[in-house]
Amino acid sequence: MTNDIPPFSPEQERLLRIFHPYALEQHLRALSQRIRFVHYTSADSAMSISRSKEVWMRKSSCMNDFLEVQYGLDRLYRAYGRTDAGAKFKSILNSLFDGVTKDIEKLFDSWTPHFQTNTYLACLSEHDEREDTFGRLSMWRAYSETAGVALVLNNTAFLTPTPPDGGLRAYTSPVAYLDDGQFETEVGRIAENIADNADFLKTLGREAVTNRVFNMFRFAVLCTKHPGFAEEREWRIIYSPTVEESPYITKEIQVVKGVPQPIYKIPLKDIPEIGLTAAIPTLLNRIIIGPTQYPWALQEAFVELLIEAGVKDSASKVCVSDIPLRR
């Protein structure tokens, strides 16, 4: 695995340090530690991904943990409206541009319904080297009803900075597992960052800062979960077509677990003009077959599927987990 990922531009990194310090820290950690990601799913879904060369993103209100969007929204409302950190945050912003928080609140409130109705997600977890053979028991319990598969993925497609023209317009972000106090601390940290960079932010103008804070709030809502879920080490791919539409991501109606619903499809291919390297032979690191009655049949099937997808030495990339799964 290589990490020939271009760095952020100086302005990109500065803005991330101001408005998204937690996400930037996790991004840089994932790069420095060469973290891979993993998508746990059913065997039939994994086969569909391999053959169609697409990943589906589902509406946030249809996900297993759709209430986590509400969790993030509740933490934000509390920290912004009822804490000293929130008061400080608003005071510092208004010192940059008089009354700008009213603009931000109006913009945010107008878009809040879209967080559940028009936001689409795909979920990944961080993958450790010690999990290469067995996978993670808790994830098998969640996704291995009869036959689960873990798709272990190299990180380049997820950690490459977005080019200035917007790129794919689907963004990978780490999930933060925060309680009320921890969320408030993060708001206070960002308030200090804004104060420390006041002169720079003034040069961007009122509208640009309004949009930056709106996006900070949006990602805080979509990527904050209860600390009880921290073991998942989740990252989310987020697509909001009503906020920012991508010409590369297509919509379709599909049946998922008996429920017809809209989904958006991310192509698993290289798109050089936006710097995306996501073809399966480059993206896939390995496949782990989860606990099942049919491990060897699944292993043979996925070796053949990888050959179809153009993966070299496919037999070495498919292993069977012998972890005992008790329900």
C-alpha positions, 0 to 999 in steps of 0.5 A: 500500500502506498500513500502518494496523496497530494497535500492540502493547499496552504489555504485549504489546511488553514481553513480546516484548522480553523473550522474543522480541527477534529476532522483535520487531526483525524485525516492527518492521523489516518495518513501518517498511520497508513490507516485502511478502511473497511466496509462490512456488508452482506455477501450479495451486496459485496458481489453487487459492488464488485460486478457493478463497480458502484457503491450505493449511498442511502438516504440518512433517514433509511440508515440503521442509525438514522437517529444519529443525525438527530443526535448531532443536531441536538448537541449543536443546538444545545452548545450553540444556544445554551452554553458559554462556548456558544455565546463566545462563538457568536460574539467572536463571529459578530465581531468580524461582521456585525450581525453575521450570526443571524445570517448563519442561523437563517441559512442553517435553519432553511437547510436543516430538513435536508439533513435527513431528507436529502443527505445520502451516506455510505459508511466505513470503519477504520481497519487495523492490521491485527484485523486482517485475518479475522475482522471485527467481531462486533461488525460481524454480529451487525452485518453477518446474518447468514454470510458477511463480507468485509471489503478492506480498502486502501485510503487514497480515494478517501483522503485525497484533498478535494480539488478547488473545482469541487471534485466528486462533491461527496466528502469523506469525514470521520465521525466524532463520538461526543457527549454534551461536554465534549461537543461544547469543548469543540465549539469553544476550540473553534471559537478560539481558532476564529479569534486567532485568525480574525484578520484572515477571515475578514479578507474572505468576506461575510458571505464566504465566512457564513458559508464556512460556518454553515458547512461546519455546522452541517458536518457536525450534525452529520458526523457526531454520534453518541460515545457508546458507538466509539468502537465502530471508528466510523467514517462517512462518505456524505453527499448532499445533492441539493447543496452541491450536485455532482455530475459523476454520481447518479440517482436510481430507485432500488429495493433495499431489504424490501423497501423501495427507496432512492439511492445514489451511486458512486462509480468505482473507477478512476476519474483523472480530471478530478483526481479520483483513483477508485478503480477496484484493482487500486482501491481494494486491499483484501476481502475477509469472508465472515463467519458462515456455513459456506466459507469455502464456496464464498472464497471461491466465488469472490476470487472469481469476482476479483478476476472479473474486476481485473484484480491481479493475484486475486486468490491472495486477497481473499481470506476466510475468518474463522472467528466463532460467531455466537448470537 
